Amino acid sequence: MSSLLIKNGTVVDGTGTAPVRRDVAINDGKIVDSVSSPDRVIDATDRVVSPGFIDIHTHFDPQLCWDGLATPSLEHGVTTVVIGNCSLSLAPVKPEGTTKLISMFQVIEDIKKPTFDAAVPWCWETFPEYLDFIRGKLGVNVGALVGHSAVRYYVMGKESQERAATTSEIDAMCSIVDEAMAAGALGISSSYLDMDEEMRPVPSRFAEVDEKVALAKAMAAHGRGIWQVVPYIVDPEQAIANIRELGDISLAAGIPCSYQPLLGSGGRALDDQVNALTEQHERGARVYGQTMPRTFDMNMRLSETSMLLFGYPTWKTIMDLPADERASKFGDATAREQLVSEMAPRDGRVFSIAQMTVGDVYSEENKPYQGRKIAEIAESEGKEIGEVVLDLSLRDNLDTEFKLEGVVNADQEAVVRLIDSPVCHFGASDAGAHITQFCGTGDTTYLLSHFVRESGSISIERGVQCMTSELAQDWGIRDRGTLETGQAADVVIFDAEKVKITKEEFVDDFPGEARRYVRRASGFEHVLVNGEVVFSAGGYSDARPGEIV
């Protein structure tokens, strides 16, 4: 490790205090008061110097097996990612259990089996063994949650999706949690919502509250830990019940709980959830909602995966086939009637396929359709919604891009209130998951460019605090989140007037027949992890100083 001096920067230190111009000194990976003869000096004149940002909701678990940088996170100033969310982690797992984990990841997070086959070696069984596998390869810090569904399936097998656990089974699960926390796990994730590859509730949904409290207490015995969940968002009343149960777990085990997502779509349902979170805080529980800053836009291509089609059985059945078999099935005249019938607009939906807009196309015949809504095309040509999707897609070898924009999480005033709320956390990015539909990475850049600079609705000191110390403190990520002396030197240097997201790209850089959307950034000049420059305006360095936090 070496010493470094960042000179003349405008320091936004993560505590929420006003920016101040001063130097930041680093030695042996820590923030120090001063260095007399630094090995390197970075001139940060007219630049903001802040702590590295924390992304508390990612699914980089598989990607870290071949990409210890968790790209493109560092390009957006993210120096710590939390993996293992939504009840899913890659450990613990028995050799015969890998197929089940892959299937759940494929359905819930849209990470395909060929990717696992190509790049995830499954050379571990326990959670500590998985951490040992990724440790030493990391350019970014990693906070790892152990997945409740993974633990439950490891202990109970198929019966994990059939019944409550016995006392001995709960004890076995608690031993796994104890072992994981001792090895450096950050907490536990669970789910009230998700379904597996057979559209059955995932294992965590069969757990009773005594099991959850026992696991939470096993975690809390290590002096830290957070319980993260996906609520049953399809039923507002059930979502409120989830919040109340989280309050009970928090109080019983003395731990914080995280509820994801809490979306700024306005209306009574949002107010009810915020009020429910507030009630839990008033009774002494620590239950926080996670909210994202961006409109939750999604893309769909029939050549890839798409959670937007899960509610259409025939479409989903074909989408589950290998990519090279789909075109003939979607083009089958005998299947067309059923496909079109299923995609008829339904009342009461927050959004529908009809609202999507045609994005990238590849055939000359499809070019006149770019930028037009599917519903408008259907009306002008006298077709059903499903016919438009099929006809355009088949002409592009299923690669036609359909875009859902400006519908979900679209009430930006509500989003600002949530970001600034004492019962909410900045999170819910889903980075690393659903990569064929959107890129979750980039929310940090969007907060700085849109809410801080363009609208001015959030001050830069508050915005940075939401992405750093507030999360580090509430999530138990120790020694990070501020630029105070003694803290780990995770540091971002950026131009506040230029930081922005560049155009989203659909790239072919993923193993196992997979492509993904990425959002690049501009304006970030240096990103340091534990005192070493890992990313700069010139690209990535060879440094891999990331730690399990």
N, C-alpha and C positions, 0 to 999 in steps of 0.2 A: 504494500500500500504506500501511497505517496501523499505529499501535502499539496494543497491547491488553494489559491486565493481568487475569489470572484469579486472584482473591484467595480465600484461606482454604480452598482445596480439599484433599482427601486425595489426594496425588499418588502414583499407581502408574506409575512412569516407564518401564516396559517392559524394564528390565534384569533383573528378577527379584528386586530388593531389596524390603525391606518397605515398606509404604505410609508416607508421612510427610506431615504437614500443612505446606504451604508455598504460596507464590505461584508462578505461571508467567507470565513476561513474554515478549511477542512483539513483534517489530518487523520490518517489511518481509518478512513471511512466514517468519521464522526465530525459533527459540527464542533468547532473549538472557538475560543475567544480570539485567538490570533495565531498567525504563523510568521516567523521572522524571515525565513528564506524559502519561500514556497518553490516546489518543483515545477509548478505551472501556474500561470496567471491567465484568467479570462476577464477581459474587459466587457462589463455588462452595462455600459453607458446607454441610457435611453431604453433599457430593457427591464422587464420585471423578473425578479428572482423569487421563486416560491418553493415550498416543499413539493415533492413528487406527489402526483394524484393517486388516489386509491379507487379501484373499480371493484365493488363488493359483490357483483353478481355476474360471473362469467362461467363458461363451460369449456375452458381451455384444457381440461383434464387429458383428453387424447392428444391434442396438438403439442403439449409440452413434451411429449415423447420424442418428437423430431424437431420441434421449434421452441427452444428455451427462451426465445425473445417474446413469445406470445404476440407475434406480429398481427396487426400494426399498432398495438397498444402504446408502445414507447413513443411512436411518432406523434401521439396526442398527449404526451406528458405523463402517461400512466406508468408508475414505477412499482405498484403492487396490485396484483390481481387475486381475487378470491375465487377458487374453483370448488367443485363438489356440491353445487347448489341443486335445489329441486329434488332432493332425496337420492341423487345419483352421484356416485363416485366410482372410480375404477378399482377400488379395493374397500373392504376385503372381498376376495373372490377365489373360489376353488376352481381348479382346472376345468371341471365340468360345468361351472357356472358362468364362464365367459360368454357363452352364446346368449344367455339371458340378459346379461348386462349390455351386450352389443345391441340386442333387439330393443331394449328400453331406450338406450341412447339414440338409436335410429329413429324411433317413433317420436320421442319426447323432445329431442334436441336436433333432429334432422342431420345427424352425423352418420354417414353411411357405413354399412358393413365392409365394403371394399376398402374404405379408409382404415378401418381397424385391421383388416387382414394385411394391408400393405405396410402399416407403420406403427402398430401397437404390439409390442412383443409378448405381453402377458408373462413376463419373467418374474412376477411377484405373486404373492398370495395375500399377505397381510398389508394393512395400511402403512406401517413403518417401512416395509419393503418397497412399496410404491414411492414413498417420499425419498427413500435412498436412491431409487432409480433416477428420479428427475433432479435430485440435488447435485450440484456441481456442473450442471448444464445450463443453468438459468442466467439469463440476462436481466430478468425482471424478478422482483420478489413475489413469493407465492404464499397466500394464506389458504390452507386446505381444509375444507369441511368434509367430514365423513358422512356418506349418504345413508340415511335411515333405511331406504329400500334395499340398498346393497347389504347392509348389516343384517337386516331381517331375513333376506333371501339366503345369505351365507349360513345363518343359524337354523332356519326352518325349512329351507328348500321350497317346494311347491306349496306347502301348507302356509307359507307366509302370505299367500293371497287367498286364504280360505278361512282363517280364524284368528282369535286372540292368542297371544303367546302365554305359555305356562310360566310359572315362577322360575323354573330352571332355565327356560329359554331366555327370559328377561335377564337373568344373571349372566348368561353367556354373552348376550348383547352388551351388557354393561362392561364386561371384561374387555371386549373388543374396543369399546369407546375409551376405556381407561388406557389401553395400550396405545391407541391412536393419539390421544391427548399427550401422553408421555413422550411420544415421538415428535410432537410439534404440531398436531392438528389444531385448527382454529376453533372448531366447534362441530355442530351437527346440522344437517339439512333434512327437511321432511317435506311432505306434500299432502294436501287435502284434495288435490284436483286431478293429478295426472293418471293417464291410462297407458297400459302396455301394448305390445304388438298385437294382442288379441282383443284389444279394447276392453280389457279388464282393469279394475283399479290396481295401481301399483302396490307393492307390499306395505309401504308406510301407511296406507289408508285403512289397513285392517288393525292398526295398533290402537289400543285403548289408552285412556289418559294415564293409568298407572304405569304403563310401559314408558310413555313419553317422559313422565316425571322422573322415573328411575334412570333413564338414559341421561336426562338433563342433570341430575344430581351426580352421576358418574363423571360427567364432563366438568361440572362446577368444582368437583373435588380438587381439580388442578389449578384453581385460582383464576380461571378465565374460561371463556367459551361463549358462543352465541348459538341460538337455535333459529334457523332460517326456514321459512315455509312458503309454499305456494298455496294461497287460499282457494276456496271453492268459489271463484269469481262469477260463475254462471248463475248463481243464486244469491242475491244480495243479503237475504236473511241468514243464509248459511255462512256467508263471508263474515258477517257480524258475530256469529256464534264462534267462528274460528278465532277471531280477535279475542273474545272473552276467554276461550280456552288457553290461548297464548298467555293472557294475563295470569291465569291460574298456574301455568307452568313456570312463568317468570317468578312469581311469588314463592312457589314451592321450592324452587331450586336456587333462587337468588341470582338469576341470569337475565341478560337481555334477549329479546326475541325480535326477529325481523320478518316482515310481512311483505311479499312481493308478488305482483306489482300493485301500486296504488296509482291509478291513472287519472290525469286531469281532464276528464271529459265533462266535468260540471254536473249539476243536477243533484237530486236528493240522495242518490246512492253514494256519491262521493262525500257529501256532507255527513251522511250517517256513518261512514267508515272513519272519517276524521274524528267525529264525536266519540265513536267507540274507542279509538286509540287514546283520545284525551281522557276518557273515563278510566282507562286502565292506568294511565300515569297518575291520575288523581288518587287511585287506591294504592299507589306505591309500586305498581308493576312497570317494567320497562319493555314496552312493545312499540316498535317503530315501523312505519310504512316505508317502502322504497318507491321512489318516483323517478322517472326519466325526464330529461328536458325536451326531447325531440317529439315531434309527431310520430307516432308508431307506424311508419310507412313500411309496406311490404311489397315484394315483387314475386311473381309466379311465372315459372316456365314448366311446361309439361315434360321437358327433358331432365328436370332435376327433382328435388323433393319439394313438397309444399304442404304445410299444416292447414292452409286455407281449403284444401280439398278433403280433409278428414271427414267432414260431414256429408260427403257424397259417396255412398258405398261403392258404386261401380267405378267411379273415377279413382277412388283410393285403391281398389283392387288392381287396376291397371298401373297406377303409379308405383305399386309395390313390386312390379315386375322389373327385371333388368332393363336399362335404358334402351338397349337395341331391340327389345321385343315390344316396346310400347306403341311405336308408330303404327304397326299393323293392327294392333288391338283398337287404338283410337280411330283408325280408319275403317274398321269393320262396319259395314252397313247394318248388320243385325244388332250391333251394340249401340248404334247411334241414337235410336229412339229412346232407350233407357238413359243414356248419358244426357241427352238434351232434357228429358223430363226431370231428372234429378236436379239440374241446375236452374230450374225455373225460380225466379225471385221469391223469397219467403217473407211474410210479414213479421215484424218485430225484431228483425236482425239489425245490429248496430251497423253492419256494412254487408254488402253482397258483391258477388263477382261482377254484377252489372255496373257497379261504380268504378271498376278498374279502368285504367287508361292504357292504350297500347304504347309501349316503349320501344326498345330496340327491335328491329325486324331485319330479315336477311334476304328475302326474295323481292324482286322488283314489284311483283303484284301486290305485296303487302305495304310497300312504302307509303302509298296515299293514306293509310290508316294510322300512321304514327301520330300520337298526340290526341287521338279521338277516344272518347269513352265507349266501352263495349255496348252500353245501353243505347247510345246514339247510333252506333253502327247497326245494331239489331233493328232499331226502329226504321232507319232509312232504307234498309235492304229487305225488310219484311221477314227477318229471321228471329229465331229464339236465341237467348243468351248463349246457351251451350253450343249452338251451331256456329256462332261467331268465333268462340274460343277454339273449337275444333278446326274450322276452315283455315283460320289464320295460322294456327300451330302446325297443321299438316303441311302447309306450303313452306314452312321454315324448318322442316325436320324437327318439330316440337320445340324449337329454340325461341319462338316469339316471346318477348318480355311483356308481361301485363303488370301494371303498377297501381297499387292502392296508396293514395296520398291524401293527407289532410283530413283524415276521418277519426282515427283513434288517438286519444291524448291531444286533441286539437285545441282545447280551451287553454290558450297560453296564459291568461290571467290566473286561472286555477293552478296551472303548473308552477307559476312563480310563487303562489301562496304555499304550495306543497313543498317546494324546494326550501323555502325559508321557515317552514313550520318546525316547532320544537318536537313534534311527534313524527317527523319524517326524516328520511335519509336520502341523499343523492345516490341513486343506484339504478338497479333494474335494467342494466344495459343488455344483458344476454349475450355479450361478446363471446365469440367462439361457437355459438349455436346458430341454427337456422341460416347457415352461411350462404345458401342458395337463394335466400329470400331478402336478407338485409345484412348490413354490417353493424353490429352493436357498438363496436369500438368507434369513438369519436364524440361521444356525449360531452366529454370534458371540453373539447374544442368548441362545440356548439354553445355550451354555457358561456364561455368566455367571449365568443364572437357575437352571439345573438343577445343574450340577456344582460351581459355586462357592457359591451361596447355599443351595440346597435340600439337596443331599447332602453338601456340604462336602468332597467327595473331591479337589478341586483348590483350592489357595489362590488368592486374587484376584491376587497378584503373579505366580504361575506361569501362571494362565490368561491374563492380559494379555500376558505374555512370549511365550506360544505363538502369539498372534495378531498380534504386532508385531515386536520386535527379532529373534526367532529366525528368522522368515521373511525379514525384510529382509536379515539378514546372509547367510543361506545362499542366497538367491535373487539377491543382488547388487542389491537395491533400495537405492540409495545415499542417505545423508542422511535416512533415515527410520527409524521403529521405536522411538525413545526420545524422551524429553523433555529430553535433554541439550542444553547450549548449542551452537548452530550447526546443530542439526537443523532440517529443514523443520517448520513448525508445523502438522502434522496432529494435531488434538487432539479428544478426545471427553470430554464432561462428562456424567455419568450418575448416577442415584440407584441405588446398588447394592441397595437394599431393594425397589425397585419395577420394575427393568428386567425385562421379560418379552416374550414373543411374544403378540400378540393373535390372535384367531381367524383362521385362513386363509380368504381370500376368493377367489371365482372371479369375475373382473371382465372387463369388455369395454372395455379401454383400449389395445388393441394394433392396429397397422395391418394391413390385409390379411385381413379375415375371421377374425381370431384372437382368442381369449380366453386368459386366463392366471390361474394361481393366484398370489396374493401373500400374504406374511406381513408384517404390520405389527408395530411394536414400541411399547412404552411405556417410560418411564423415561429415555430419552435426551433431554437438554435442549439441548445445543449440540453440533454437529459442525463442526469447522473444517478446511478444506483450505488448506494453504499460507497460514495466518494469517487466512483469511476465513471467516465463518460462512456455511455453505451450507445447513445444516439446523438447525432449532431446534424447540422444542415448538410453535411457531406455524406451522411448515411450512417450505417451501423458500424461500430467498432468490433474488435475481437474480444472485448472484455465480457466476462460472464460472472459478475459479482453478486448475482441474485441469491437471496436466502429464503428459507422457509420461515415465515413469520407468524 
